[in-house]
Amino acid sequence: MKNILYIGPYRENNGLGRSSRRWLNCLLSDKSNKICARPIYLTQNTDFHTEDIPDFSNSESCSCSSYDYIIQHGNPDMFVYDKRFGKNIGIVEIETSNIGHSGWIEKINMLDEIVVGSSLVKESLNRDGVRIPIKVIPEPYGLYDYENKSNFFGQNQAYQDTYIFYTIGQYFEKKNIPAIVLAFALEFDETEAVRLFVKTGDYYTDNKNLENIIKHEINNIHKAAKRYPIKDNKIDILCGLLTNNDIYRLHNSSNCYVNAVRSDANGACIIEAQKLNNTVINTAGIGSCDYLNHAKGLLVESVDTNVYSRDFYSHKTFTIHEQWKEPNVHSIRSCMRTAYENRNNNIIISLDDDIFSYHYTLTHLL
């Protein structure tokens, strides 16, 4: 039996928190090891009224006199090295390149090894000066959760016999939602049987106010595209949190997931969408490309550009020194058109479930 101490933001209700819970659930699935867990808080997003959080109290109450592994999950500026532990491992959530200015490389190099979610992140960190071993291990998923999700999310008449594009993400620069809306508005007119569903939110803005802001931006886009006024702009907005089951239902009710983002590390939503056999539009050159099945995936052309973002929760994240991708709006349009024109080509995606399994993760992690 190995004694393992896991430290991560698993009590936060955001992308990093969900990632942390996946990793902790995976570790706890191996009953041959003793897992002790300690939460850290990188943000104040701890509202869980829409999500069932596993009970980690037993792991939080246990302790050992010594540990064979300490696993720290989060931003590198939180990492510490303790020589009393057999192995110090960091799980690093990095989405941009050129982070050498941040001081994170020095913090990473203190550890024995790190784990990242994609080959692109590994290559970037090696360029920036990481000298310790880097393992590429995707987040562990209980992919059986995505089987037999037959309930649909949209039941109104507008969704009947309609091809549904959809995107999920916070209303931040990174998620590039205005560009997705612009591409959709320019590419399709009111005579075509298509809709765009945007599930979004903002940790710092009331849901109703955010919905009004987005609708105002959509109206401006339609004015610029000279498609205003129109009776129905075919774009539906939902602001706020959804339960995990409602996220599954949204995937199951839609046809094409649009991940035309500027950066990501693993691409949880494209993995979920592909598991439910949806087409995926994905930005070229980002971390989630490692897990895109190209039999039914479409790549958006992009170029490297410096990060310029108001959205950050640490003064060392998403700074102007870093780089991410700028997706080409014309290419987003082209991918949307291709997906729509090929809507009747029912290609069954074979997603390699093994690399997302708990067994795969534990075998390669420890």
GUZAKOL-382826 format. One record per atom (N, C-alpha, C, O): x, y, z. Coordinates in steps of 0.05 Angstrom, whole numbers, plus 32768, in hexadecimal, padded with zeros to 4 digits. Layout:
N
XYZ ...
END
This chain:
366
80117FE88000 800080008000 801180198000 8025801B800F 800A802C7FEF 801880457FED 8008805B7FFC 7FEF805B7FFA 8016806C800A 800980838016 800B809B8003 802280A37FFB 7FF580A77FFC 7FF480BC7FE8 7FE680D47FF3 7FD080D27FFD 7FF280EC7FF1 7FE581057FF9 7FDF81147FE0 7FF1811B7FD0 7FC5811A7FDC 7FBC81297FC5 7FB381457FCE 7FA381477FE1 7FBE815A7FC1 7FB781757FC8 7FAC81827FAE 7FBB81847F9A 7F93818C7FAF 7F8881987F97 7F6F81A87F9D 7F6481A67FB3 7F6581B77F89 7F4D81C87F8D 7F3381BA7F88 7F2281C47F79 7F3081A27F93 7F1981917F8D 7EFF819B7F99 7EEA81907F94 7F0081AF7FAA 7EE881BB7FB5 7EDF81D47FA7 7ECE81E37FB1 7EEA81DA7F90 7EE281F17F80 7ED081E87F69 7ED481D37F5D 7EBD81F97F62 7EAA81F37F4D 7EB282027F34 7EA682167F2C 7EC781F97F27 7ED182047F0E 7EE081EE7EFF 7EE081D77F08 7EEC81F47EE8 7EF981E07ED8 7F0F81D27EE7 7F1281B97EE6 7F2081E17EF5 7F3681D57F04 7F2C81C47F1B 7F3781B07F21 7F1681CD7F27 7F0A81BD7F3D 7F0081A37F33 7F04818E7F40 7EF281A37F1C 7EE8818A7F11 7EFF81777F09 7EFD815F7F0D 7F1481837EFE 7F2B81737EF7 7F3781667F10 7F3E814F7F10 7F3981767F25 7F44816C7F3E 7F3381557F49 7F3E81417F53 7F1981577F48 7F0781427F52 7F0B81287F41 7F0981127F4C 7F0F812B7F27 7F1381147F16 7F2C81057F1F 7F2C80ED7F22 7F4281147F24 7F5B81087F2C 7F5880FB7F48 7F6280E57F4C 7F4B81087F5B 7F4880FD7F75 7F3680E57F75 7F3D80D17F83 7F2080E57F66 7F1080CD7F64 7F1F80B67F58 7F1C809F7F61 7F3080BC7F45 7F4180A67F39 7F54809A7F4E 7F5680827F50 7F6180AB7F5D 7F7380A17F72 7F6480907F87 7F6E807C7F8F 7F4C809A7F8E 7F3D808B7FA3 7F3280717F98 7F2A805F7FA8 7F31806D7F7E 7F2780547F73 7F3A803D7F78 7F3280257F76 7F5380437F7D 7F67802E7F83 7F6880287FA1 7F7580377FAF 7F5B80137FA9 7F59800E7FC6 7F7280027FD2 7F747FFE7FEA 7F867FFD7FC1 7F9F7FF37FCB 7FB180087FD7 7FC580027FE4 7FAA80227FD3 7FBA80387FDD 7FA980487FF1 7F9080477FF1 7FB780568003 7FAA80688016 7FAC8084800C 7FC2808F8009 7F9580918007 7F9480AB7FFC 7F8B80BF8011 7F7680BD801C 7F9C80D38016 7F9580EA8027 7F9381028015 7FA381078003 7F7E8112801A 7F7981298008 7F7781438019 7F6D8143802F 7F818159800D 7F7F81738019 7F7781878004 7F8481887FEF 7F6281978009 7F5981AB7FF5 7F6A81C47FF6 7F7481CC800B 7F6D81D07FDF 7F7781EC7FDD 7F6381FC7FCE 7F5181F17FC0 7F6482167FD0 7F5182287FC4 7F5F823D7FB4 7F6E824E7FBE 7F5B823C7F99 7F67824F7F87 7F5482667F80 7F5C827B7F78 7F3A82607F84 7F2582747F7F 7F1082727F95 7F1282627FA7 7EFB82837F93 7EE582827FA6 7ECD82737F9A 7EB782757FA6 7ED182647F85 7EBA82577F77 7EB5823C7F85 7EBF82277F7C 7EA6823D7F9A 7EA182257FAA 7E83821F7FAC 7E7A82117FBF 7E7382297F9A 7E5682257F9A 7E50820B7F8B 7E5482097F73 7E4581F77F99 7E4181DD7F8D 7E2381D67F8C 7E1C81BE7F8D 7E1181E97F8A 7DF581E27F8B 7DEC81D37F72 7DD681C77F72 7DFC81D37F5D 7DF481C57F44 7E0481AB7F40 7E00819E7F2C 7E1581A47F52 7E26818D7F4D 7E28817D7F67 7E2C81877F7C 7E2781637F63 7E2A81507F7A 7E48814B7F7E 7E5581407F6C 7E5281537F95 7E6F81507F9B 7E7381377FAB 7E6581337FC0 7E8581267FA3 7E8B810E7FB3 7E9381157FD0 7E9E812B7FD5 7E8F81037FE2 7E9781087FFE 7EB481008001 7EBB80E88000 7EC581148004 7EE2810F8007 7EEB81118024 7F038112802A 7ED781108037 7EDE81168053 7EF18101805F 7F028107806F 7EED80E78057 7EFF80D38062 7F1C80D8805A 7F2E80D5806A 7F2080E08040 7F3B80E58037 7F4680FE8044 7F5E81008049 7F358111804A 7F3E812A8056 7F4581268074 7F568135807F 7F3881138081 7F3E810F809D 7F5580FC80A2 7F5F80FB80B9 7F5E80EE808E 7F7480DB8092 7F8F80E9808F 7F9180FD8082 7FA380DE809B 7FBE80E88099 7FD280D1809D 7FCB80BC80A9 7FEA80D48094 7FFF80C08096 801880CD80A1 801C80E5809D 802980BE80AF 804280C880B9 805680CD80A3 806880DE80A5 805280BF808C 806380C48075 805380BD805C 804080AD805D 805C80C88045 804E80C3802C 806180BA8017 807880C48015 805880A78006 8068809E7FF0 806680B27FD8 807980B57FC9 804F80BF7FD6 804B80D37FC1 803D80EB7FCD 802B80E87FDD 804481037FC4 8034811B7FC8 802D81257FAC 803F812A7F9C 801381287FA7 800A81317F8C 7FFD814C7F90 7FE9814E7F9E 800881607F84 7FFE817B7F85 7FF181837F6A 7FFE81807F56 7FD9818C7F6B 7FCA81917F52 7FC181AE7F51 7FB381B77F62 7FCA81BC7F3C 7FC281D87F39 7FD781E87F2B 7FE681DE7F1B 7FD882027F32 7FEC82137F26 800782107F33 8009820C7F4B 801C82117F23 8037820C7F2F 8040821E7F45 805182177F55 803482377F47 803D82487F5C 8035823E7F78 803F82497F8C 8024822A7F7A 801D821E7F93 802F82077F9B 802D81FD7FB1 803F81FD7F88 804F81E57F8D 806581EA7FA2 807281FF7FA2 806881D67FB3 807F81D57FC5 808C81B97FC3 807F81A67FBB 80A581B87FCB 80B3819E7FCB 80B981977FE7 80C481A77FF7 80B4817E7FEE 80BA81748009 80CA815A8006 80BF81467FFC 80E2815B800F 80F48144800C 80EC812C801C 80F781168019 80D981308030 80D081198040 80BF81068030 80BC80EE8038 80B4810F801A 80A280FE800A 80B380EE7FF5 80C780F77FEB 80A980D67FEF 80B780C57FDC 80B880D17FC0 80CD80D07FB3 80A280DD7FB7 80A180E97F9D 808E81017F9D 807780FF7FA6 809781177F93 808781307F91 807E81337F74 808F81377F62 806481317F6F 805881327F54 8046814A7F53 803781507F65 804781597F3D 8035816F7F38 802381697F20 802D81607F0B 8009816D7F23 7FF7816C7F0C 7FF281897F04 7FE681997F13 7FFB81907EEC 7FFC81AC7EE3 7FE681B37ECF 7FE381A57EBB 7FD681C77ED5 7FC181D07EC3 7FCB81EA7EB5 7FC882007EC0 7FD881E77E9E 7FE281FE7E8F 7FD681FD7E73 7FD681E77E66 7FCD82137E69 7FC082147E4F 7FCE82267E3B 7FC982247E23 7FE182377E44 7FEF82497E32 800C82417E30 801682307E3F 801A824D7E1D 803782487E1A 804782627E21 803B82777E25 8061825E7E23 807382757E29 806D827F7E45 806882977E49 806F826D7E59 806982757E75 8083827A7E85 8082827B7E9E 809A827C7E78 80B3827E7E86 80B582967E98 80C582957EAC 80A682AB7E93 80A882C37EA3 809B82C07EBF 80A082CF7ED1 808A82AB7EC2 807882A97ED8 808582A07EF2 807A82A37F08 809C82947EF0 80A882877F07 809F826A7F0B 80A9825C7F1D 808C82617EFA 808182477EFD 809582317EF5 8094821B7F01 80A682367EE2 80B982227EDA 80CB821A7EF1 80D182037EF5 80D4822E7F01 80E582287F18 80D682187F2D 80E282067F39 80BD821E7F31 80AD820E7F44 80A981F17F3A 80AA81DF7F4A 80A481EE7F20 80A181D37F15 80BA81C37F18 80B981AC7F20 80D181CF7F13 80EB81C17F13 80F381B87F2F 810581A97F32 80E581C27F44 80EA81B87F5F 80E0819C7F63 80EB818D7F74 80CB81947F54 80BE817A7F58 80CD81647F4B 80E181687F3D 80C4814B7F50 80D081347F44 80C5812F7F28 80D481267F16 80AC81347F24 80A081327F09 808581407F09 807A81467F1E 807B81467EF1 806181537EEE 805181437ED9 805B81347EC9 803681487EDB 8023813C7EC9 801481527EBB 800B81657EC8 801281507EA1 800281647E91 7FEE81557E80 7FF0813D7E7C 7FDB81647E75 7FC581577E67 7FC881547E49 7FB881477E3C 7FDE81607E3D 7FE1815D7E20 7FFE815F7E18 800F81697E27 800481557E01 801F81567DF6 802881727DF0 803F81797DF2 801581847DE9 801C819F7DE3 802581AE7DFC 803881BE7DFA 801981A97E13 802281B57E2C 803E81AB7E33 804F81BA7E3B 804281917E2F 805D81867E35 807281937E23 8087819B7E2E 806D81967E0A 808181A27DF8 808681BF7E00 809C81C97DFF 807081CD7E07 807381E97E0F 808481EC7E28 809681FD7E2A 807F81DB7E3C 808E81DD7E55 80AC81D57E51 80BD81E17E5D 80B081C27E40 80CC81BB7E3A 80DB81D37E2D 80F281D87E33 80CD81E17E1B 80D981F87E0F 80DF820E7E23 80F3821D7E21 80CE82107E37 80D082257E4B 80E4821F7E61 80EA822F7E72 80EF82067E61 810582007E73 80FF81EC7E89 810F81E97E9C 80E981DD7E87 80E481C77E9B 80F881B17E96 80FC81A77E80 810581A87EAC 811A81947EAA 811281797EB6 812081657EB1 80FD81787EC5 80F5815F7ED1 80E3814F7EBE 80D9815B7EAB 80DF81357EC4 80CE81267EB2 80B181307EB1 80A681397EC5 80A681307E99 808A81387E94 807A81217E89 808281167E74 806581197E96 805381047E8C 803A81107E80 802F81237E8C 803181067E69 8018810F7E5E 800380FA7E64 800380E47E5A 7FF081017E76 7FDA80EF7E7E 7FC080FF7E7D 7FBE81137E8B 7FAD80F77E6D 7F9381057E6C 7F8581027E86 7F8A80F07E96 7F7281157E8B 7F6281137EA3 7F5380F87EA3 7F4980EF7E8F 7F5180EC7EBB 7F4180D37EBD 7F2380D97EBD 7F1A80EA7ECC 7F1480CA7EAD 7EF780CE7EAB 7EE980B47EB2 7EF2809E7EAB 7ED280B77EBF 7EC080A07EC1 7EAE80A07EA9 7E9780A87EAA 7EB980987E92 7EAB809B7E78 7E91808B7E77 7E8080907E65 7E8E80787E89 7E74806A7E89 7E5D807D7E90 7E4680777E8A 7E6380947E9C 7E4E80A77EA3 7E4080B27E8A 7E2A80BD7E8B 7E4D80AF7E73 7E4380BB7E5A 7E3280A77E4A 7E2880AD7E35 7E30808F7E54 7E20807B7E46 7E02807E7E4D 7DFB80867E63 7DF280787E39 7DD580777E3D 7DC880917E48 7DB680907E58 7DD380A77E3E 7DC780C17E45 7DB280C87E30 7DB980D57E1C 7D9A80BF7E34 7D8680C17E1F 7D7480DA7E22 7D6680E17E0F 7D7480E67E39 7D6380FE7E3D 7D6F81167E2E 7D87811B7E2F 7D5E81257E21 7D67813C7E12 7D6481567E21 7D5281587E33 7D7481697E1A 7D7481837E28 7D6081967E1D 7D5181A27E2B 7D6081997E02 7D4E81AB7DF5 7D35819D7DEB 7D38818B7DDA 7D1E81A47DF5 7D0581967DEC 7CF281A87DDD 7CDD819F7DD4 7CF981C27DD9 7CE681D37DCC 7CE781CF7DAE 7CF881C27DA3 7CD381DC7DA0 7CD081D87D84 7CE881E17D74 7CEE81D67D5E 7CF681F57D7D 7D0D82007D6E 7D2381EB7D6B 7D3481EE7D59 7D2381D77D7C 7D3981C37D7B 7D3281AB7D6B 7D4281997D67 7D1981A97D61 7D1181927D52 7D1C81937D36 7D1981A87D29 7D29817E7D2D 7D34817C7D12 7D4881937D0C 7D49819D7CF6 7D57819B7D20 7D6A81B17D1E 7D8581A77D26 7D8981977D38 7D9981B17D17 7DB581AA7D1D 7DBF81BD7D32 7DBF81D67D2E 7DC981B37D48 7DD081C47D5F 7DEE81C57D62 7DFB81B17D68 7DF981DD7D5F 7E1481E37D68 7E1381EC7D85 7DFF81F87D8D 7E2781E67D94 7E2681EE7DB0 7E4381F27DBB 7E5681E67DB0 7E4582037DCF 7E5F82077DDC 7E5A820B7DFA 7E4482157E02 7E6D82037E0A 7E6B82057E27 7E8482127E32 7E9A820A7E2C 7E8082277E43 7E9882337E4F 7E92824E7E5B 7E7E825A7E54 7EA382567E6D 7EA082717E79 7EA382877E64 7EB182837E50 7E97829D7E69 7E9782B37E56 7EB182C37E59 7EB082DB7E60 7EC782B67E54 7EE282C27E56 7EEE82C37E3B 7EE582B67E28 7F0382D47E38 7F1282D67E1F 7F1B82BA7E15 7F1B82B57DFD 7F2482AA7E27 7F2F82907E20 7F1B827F7E10 7F2382717DFD 7F0282807E18 7EEE826F7E0B 7EE4827A7DF0 7ED9826B7DE1 7EE982937DEA 7EE5829E7DCF 7EC8829C7DC6 7EC482987DAE 7EB5829E7DD8 7E99829A7DD0 7E8F82AF7DBD 7E8182A87DAA 7E9782C97DBF 7E8D82DC7DAB 7E9582D57D8E 7E8682D97D7C 7EAD82C97D8B 7EB682C17D70 7EA582AA7D65 7E9F82A97D4E 7E9D82987D77 7E8C82817D6F 7E71828C7D67 7E6682837D53 7E66829F7D76 7E4C82AB7D6F 7E4E82BA7D54 7E3D82B87D43 7E6482C97D51 7E6882D77D38 7E6982C47D20 7E5C82C97D0B 7E7982AF7D22 7E7B829B7D0C 7E6082907D05 7E59828D7CEE 7E5082887D1A 7E36827D7D15 7E2482917D07 7E15828A7CF4 7E2482AA7D11 7E1282BF7D06 7E1982C57CE9 7E0782CA7CD9 7E3282C47CE2 7E3B82CA7CC7 7E3582B37CB4 7E3082B77C9C 7E37829A7CBE 7E3682837CAD 7E1A827A7CA6 7E1582707C90 7E07827D7CB9 7DEC82717CB5 7DD782877CB5 7DD9829B7CC3 7DC282837CA5 7DAC82967CA5 7D9382897CB0 7D9482727CB8 7D7E82987CB2 7D66828F7CC0 7D5782797CB1 7D45826D7CBD 7D5F82737C99 7D51825D7C8A 7D5D82427C90 7D51822E7C89 7D7482417C9C 7D8182277CA1 7D7A821C7CBC 7D77822A7CD0 7D7882017CBD 7D6F81F47CD6 7D8681EF7CE9 7D8F81D97CED 7D9182057CF4 7DA782047D06 7DA282167D1E 7D92822A7D1C 7DAE82107D35 7DAE82217D4C 7DC9821F7D5A 7DD8820C7D56 7DCF82347D69 7DE782347D7A 7DDE82377D97 7DD082497D9E 7DE782247DA8 7DE182257DC4 7DFA822B7DD4 7E0E821D7DD1 7DFA82417DE3 7E1182497DF3 7E0B82467E10 7DF982547E1B 7E1982347E1D 7E1782317E3B 7E2F823F7E47 7E4682367E42 7E2B82547E56 7E4182637E60 7E3C826E7E7B 7E2782687E88 7E4E827F7E85 7E4B828B7E9F 7E63829D7EA4 7E76829D7E94 7E6282AB7EBA 7E7882BC7EC2 7E7882BD7EE1 7E6482C47EED 7E8E82B57EED 7E8F82B37F0A 7E8A82CE7F17 7E8382CF7F2F 7E8D82E47F08 7E8C82FE7F15 7E74830F7F0B 7E7283267F12 7E6283027EFB 7E4B83117EF1 7E3283017EF5 7E3182E97EF2 7E1D830F7EFE 7E0383037F01 7DF982F67EE7 7DFD83027ED2 7DEC82DF7EE9 7DE482D07ED1 7DD282E07EBF 7DD582E07EA6 7DBE82EE7ECA 7DAC82FE7EBA 7DBA83157EAD 7DB5831B7E95 7DCC83237EBB 7DDB83397EAF 7DED832E7E99 7DEF833B7E83 7DF983177E9D 7E0B830C7E88 7DFB83057E70 7E0383097E59 7DE382F97E74 7DD282F27E5D 7DCB830B7E4C 7DCC830A7E34 7DC583217E5A 7DBF833A7E4C 7DD783457E3D 7DD4834F7E26 7DEE83427E49 7E07834B7E3C 7E0C833B7E22 7E1283477E0E 7E0983217E24 7E0E83107E0D 7DFA83157DF7 7E0183177DE0 7DE083187DFF 7DCC831D7DEA 7DD183387DDD 7DCC833A7DC5 7DDA834C7DEB 7DE183667DDF 7DF883627DCB 7DF7836E7DB6 7E0C83527DD3 7E22834D7DC0 7E19833E7DA7 7E2283447D91 7E07832B7DAB 7DFC831C7D94 7DED832F7D81 7DF0832D7D69 7DDD83417D8C 7DCF83557D7C 7DE283667D6C 7DDE836C7D55 7DF8836E7D79 7E0C837E7D6B 7E19836F7D54 7E1F837A7D3F 7E1E83557D59 7E2A83447D44 7E1783427D2D 7E2083447D16 7DFD833F7D32 7DE9833D7D1C 7DE683577D0D 7DE283587CF5 7DE9836D7D1B 7DE983877D0E 7E0083897CFB 7DFE83927CE4 7E1883827D05 7E3083837CF5 7E2E83717CDD 7E3983777CC7 7E21835A7CE0 7E1E83477CCA 7E06834E7CB8 7E0083407CA5 7DF983657CBF 7DE2836F7CB0 7DCC835A7CAE 7DBF83567C9A 7DC7834C7CC5 7DB283397CC7 7DA083417CDF 7D9883307CEF 7D99835A7CE0 7D8A83657CF6 7D7583797CEB 7D7D83897CDA 7D5D83797CF4 7D5283667D08 7D49834C7CFC 7D42834B7CE4 7D4A83377D0B 7D3F831D7D02 7D2E83127D19 7D3283197D30 7D1B83017D12 7D0882F77D26 7D1682E57D3A 7D1082E67D52 7D2982D47D30 7D3682C17D42 7D5382BF7D39 7D5982B77D23 7D6682C67D4B 7D8282C57D44 7D8E82A97D46 7DA682A57D41 7D7E82957D4F 7D8682797D50 7D9C82747D64 7DAA82607D62 7DA082867D77 7DB582837D8B 7DA882837DA7 7D9A82967DAE 7DAC826E7DB6 7DA0826B7DD1 7DB6826D7DE5 7DCB82617DE3 7DB1827C7DFB 7DC582817E10 7DBA82767E2A 7DA3827B7E31 7DCB82677E38 7DC5825E7E53 7DDC82667E65 7DF3825C7E61 7DD882777E78 7DED82807E8A 7DE882737EA6 7DD282727EB0 7DFD82697EB1 7DFB825D7ECB 7E0682417ECC 7E1182377EB8 7E0482347EE2 7E0F82197EE6 7DFA82047EDF 7DE282087EE3 7E0481ED7ED5 7DF381D67ECF 7DFD81BE7EDF 7E1581BD7EE6 7DEB81AC7EE5 7DF481937EF1 7E0381827EDD 7E0181877EC5 7E13816F7EE6 7E21815E7ED4 7E0E814F7EC1 7E14814C7EAA 7DF781477ECC 7DE481387EBB 7DD9814B7EA6 7DD481427E8F 7DD481647EAC 7DCB81777E98 7DE0817C7E82 7DD981807E6B 7DF9817C7E8A 7E0F817E7E76 7E0E81667E63 7E1181697E4B 7E0A814E7E6E 7E0881367E5D 7DF081397E4A 7DF281337E32 7DDA81437E55 7DC281467E44 7DC7815B7E2E 7DBD81577E18 7DD581707E34 7DDB81847E20 7DEC81787E09 7DE6817C7DF2 7E0181697E11 7E10815B7DFC 7DFE81497DEB 7E0081487DD3 7DED813A7DF9 7DDC81267DEB 7DC781337DDA 7DBD81267DC7 7DC0814C7DDF 7DAB815A7DD0 7DB681697DB8 7DA781747DA8 7DD1816A7DB6 7DDD817B7DA2 7DED816B7D8D 7DEF81537D90 7DF881797D79 7E05816B7D63 7E2281717D60 7E32815F7D5A 7E2A818A7D65 7E4681927D60 7E5081A47D76 7E4681BA7D79 7E64819B7D84 7E7081AB7D99 7E8681BD7D8D 7E9881B47D7F 7E8481D77D93 7E9781EB7D88 7EAB81F37D9E 7EA382017DB0 7EC381EA7D9B 7ED881F17DAE 7EED82037DA1 7F0581FC7DA0 7EE482197D96 7EF5822C7D89 7F02823F7D9D 7EFF82577D9B 7F0F82337DB1 7F1A82437DC7 7F37824B7DC1 7F4382427DAE 7F41825E7DD1 7F5D82677DCD 7F7182547DDB 7F8882547DD3 7F6882467DEF 7F7A82337DFD 7F6A821F7E0D 7F5482267E16 7F7582087E11 7F6B81F57E25 7F8181E17E2C 7F9581DF7E1D 7F7D81D27E41 7F9181BF7E4A 7F8A81A37E41 7F9A81947E37 7F71819B7E46 7F68817F7E40 7F4F817E7E2E 7F4D816C7E1E 7F3D81917E31 7F2581917E21 7F10817E7E2B 7F08816C7E1C 7F0881817E44 7EF4816E7E50 7EDB816D7E3F 7ED081577E3B 7ED181837E35 7EB881837E26 7EBA81757E0B 7EA781687E02 7ED281767DFE 7ED381687DE4 7ED5814A7DE9 7ECC813A7DD8 7EE081417E00 7EE081257E06 7EC3811B7E0B 7EBB81067E01 7EB4812B7E1B 7E9881247E20 7E8881247E06 7E7881117E01 7E8C81387DF5 7E7C813A7DDC 7E8281227DCA 7E7081177DBE 7E9B811B7DC8 7EA281057DB7 7E9880EA7DC2 7E9080D97DB3 7E9780E87DDC 7E8D80CF7DE8 7E6F80CC7DE1 7E6680B57DDF 7E6180E27DDD 7E4580E17DD5 7E4280E47DB7 7E2C80EA7DAD 7E5880E07DA8 7E5880DE7D8B 7E5080F87D7D 7E4480F77D68 7E57810E7D89 7E5381287D7C 7E6B81317D6C 7E82812A7D73 7E6781407D57 7E7C814C7D48 7E8981627D5A 7E7B816E7D6A 7EA381667D57 7EB2817A7D67 7EC1818D7D54 7ECF81847D42 7EBE81A77D58 7ECE81BB7D4B 7EE281C57D60 7EDA81CE7D75 7EFC81C37D5A 7F1181C87D6E 7F2681DA7D62 7F2E81D77D4B 7F3081EC7D72 7F4681FD7D6A 7F5F81EC7D66 7F6781DC7D76 7F6D81F17D4F 7F8681E37D4A 7F9C81ED7D5D 7F9D82057D62 7FAC81DB7D66 7FC481E37D76 7FC081E77D93 7FD181F27DA1 7FA981DE7D9F 7FA481DF7DBB 7FA581C47DC8 7FA581AF7DB9 7FA681C27DE2 7FAA81A97DF0 7F9781937DE9 7F9E817C7DE7 7F7D819A7DE6 7F6881867DE2 7F6B81787DC7 7F5E81637DC2 7F7C81827DB5 7F8081757D9B 7F8B81597D9F 7F8781487D8D 7F9881537DB5 7FA281387DBB 7F8B81247DBB 7F90810C7DB6 7F73812D7DC2 7F5D811B7DC7 7F46811F7DB2 7F3081157DB7 7F4C812C7D9D 7F3981307D87 7F3A81197D74 7F4F81137D69 7F23810C7D70 7F2180F77D5C 7F1C81047D41 7F07810F7D3C 7F3081027D30 7F2F81117D17 7F1C81057D02 7F1881107CED 7F1080EE7D08 7EFC80E37CF6 7EE380F47CF5 7ED580F57CE2 7EDF81037D0B 7EC781147D0C 7ECD812F7D18 7EBA813F7D1D 7EE681357D1D 7EEE814F7D27 7EF681627D11 7F0181597CFD 7EF1817C7D15 7EF981907D02 7F0A81A47D10 7F0481AD7D26 7F2081AC7D03 7F3481BE7D0F 7F3181DA7D05 7F2F81DF7CED 7F3181ED7D18 7F30820A7D11 7F4C82147D0F 7F5D82107D21 7F5282217CF9 7F6D822D7CF5 7F7282427D0B 7F5F82517D12 7F8B82447D14 7F9182577D29 7FAE82607D26 7FBE82547D19 7FB482777D33 7FCF82817D33 7FD782877D50 7FC5828C7D61 7FF182867D56 7FFB828E7D71 7FF882AC7D75 7FFE82BB7D62 7FF082B47D8C 7FEF82D07D93 7FF382D37DB1 7FEF82C17DC0 7FFC82EB7DB9 7FFF82F07DD5 7FE482F27DE4 7FD182FC7DD9 7FE482E87DFC 7FCC82E97E0C 7FC683057E14 7FD883137E1F 7FAE830E7E10 7FA583287E1A 7F8983237E25 7F7683227E17 7F8883207E40 7F6F83187E4C 7F6B83267E67 7F7E832A7E76 7F52832C7E6C 7F4B83387E86 7F4483217E9A 7F3F83277EB1 7F4483097E91 7F3A82F27EA1 7F5182E37EAD 7F5F82D57E9F 7F5582E67EC7 7F6982D77ED4 7F6382D67EF2 7F5482E77EFC 7F6C82C17F00 7F6882C07F1C 7F8382BF7F2B 7F8382BB7F44 7F9982C37F1D 7FB382C57F29 7FC282D97F18 7FBF82D97EFF 7FD382E97F24 7FE282FD7F14 7FF682F07F02 800382FE7EF2 7FFA82D67F04 800D82C87EF3 7FFF82B77EDD 800D82A87ED0 7FE582B97EDA 7FD782AA7EC5 7FCC82BC7EB0 7FC382D27EB6 7FCC82B27E97 7FC182C17E80 7FCD82DD7E7F 7FBE82F17E7C 7FE782DF7E80 7FF482F97E7D 7FFC82FE7E60 7FFC82EB7E50 800383177E5A 800A831E7E3F 802483117E35 802983117E1D 803483067E47 804D82F97E3F 804782DE7E32 805782D37E23 803082D27E39 802A82B77E30 801E82B87E14 801782CD7E09 801B82A07E08 800F829D7DEE 7FF882897DEE 7FFA82757DFC 7FE4828F7DDF 7FCF827B7DD9 7FC7827D7DBC 7FD5828B7DAD 7FB282707DB4 7FAA82707D98 7F9382847D92 7F8282897DA3 7F94828F7D7A 7F7E82A07D71 7F7082927D5A 7F7A82917D44 7F5882867D5F 7F4A82787D4A 7F40828B7D34 7F3882A27D3A 7F4182817D1C 7F3882917D05 7F1A828E7D02 7F0F82787CFF 7F0B82A57D03 7EEE82A47D02 7EE482987CE7 7ED182897CE7 7EF2829E7CD1 7EEA82927CB8 7EED82747CB9 7EDC82667CAE 7F01826A7CC6 7F05824D7CC9 7EEF82417CDB 7EE6822A7CD6 7EE7824F7CF0 7ED182457D00 7EB882437CEF 7EAA822E7CF1 7EB282577CDF 7E9B82567CCD 7E9D823E7CBA 7E89822F7CB7 7EB4823A7CAF 7EB882247C9C 7EB382097CAA 7EA781F77C9E 7EBD82067CC2 7EB981ED7CD1 7E9C81E97CD7 7E9181D27CD5 7E8E81FE7CDF 7E7181FC7CE5 7E6281F37CCC 7E5081E27CCD 7E6981FF7CB5 7E5B81F97C9D 7E6181DB7C95 7E4E81CD7C8D 7E7981D27C98 7E8081B77C92 7E7181A37CA4 7E66818F7C9A 7E7081A97CBE 7E6181987CD0 7E4481977CC8 7E3881817CC9 7E3881AD7CC1 7E1C81AE7CBA 7E16819F7CA0 7E0381907C9E 7E2781A37C8C 7E2381967C73 7E2781787C75 7E1B81697C65 7E36816F7C88 7E3B81527C8C 7E2B81467CA3 7E3281327CAE 7E1581547CAA 7E06814C7CC1 7DF981307CBE 7DF381237CD3 7DF681267CA6 7DE9810C7CA2 7DFE80F67CA0 7DF780DE7C9E 7E1780FD7CA1 7E2C80E87CA0 7E3180DF7CBD 7E4180EA7CCB 7E2480CA7CC4 7E2480C07CE0 7E3D80AF7CE5 7E3C80977CE7 7E5480BD7CE8 7E6D80AF7CEF 7E6D80A97D0D 7E6B80BB7D1D 7E7080907D14 7E7280887D30 7E8F808C7D39 7EA180807D2E 7E92809C7D4E 7EAD80A27D58 7EB5808C7D6B 7EA680837D7C 7ECE80837D68 7ED980707D7B 7EED807F7D8D 7F0380847D85 7EE480867DA5 7EF480947DB8 7F0480807DC9 7EF8806D7DD4 7F1E80847DCB 7F2F80727DD9 7F2A80757DF7 7F3880857E05 7F1780667E02 7F1080697E1E 7F2780617E31 7F28806B7E47 7F3880507E28 7F4D80457E3A 7F5E805B7E46 7F65805A7E5D 7F66806F7E35 7F7880837E40 7F6B80967E54 7F7980A57E61 7F5080957E56 7F4280A67E6A 7F3A80957E82 7F2D809F7E94 7F42807C7E83 7F39806A7E99 7F4A806E7EB2 7F6180777EB0 7F3E80667EC8 7F4D80687EE1 7F6680557EE1 7F7B805C7EEB 7F62803E7ED4 7F79802B7ED3 7F9080387EC4 7FA780367ECD 7F8B80447EAD 7FA080517E9E 7FAE80667EAE 7FC780687EAF 7F9E80777EBB 7FAA808D7ECB 7FBC80837EE1 7FD2808C7EE4 7FB280707EF1 7FC180667F08 7FDA80577EFF 7FEF80597F0C 7FD880497EE8 7FEF803A7EDE 8006804D7ED6 801D80487EDB 7FFE80647ECA 801280767EC0 801A808C7ED4 802F80997ED1 800A80907EE8 801080A57EFC 8023809C7F11 803680AA7F18 801E80847F1D 802D807B7F34 804280667F2D 8050805D7F3F 
END
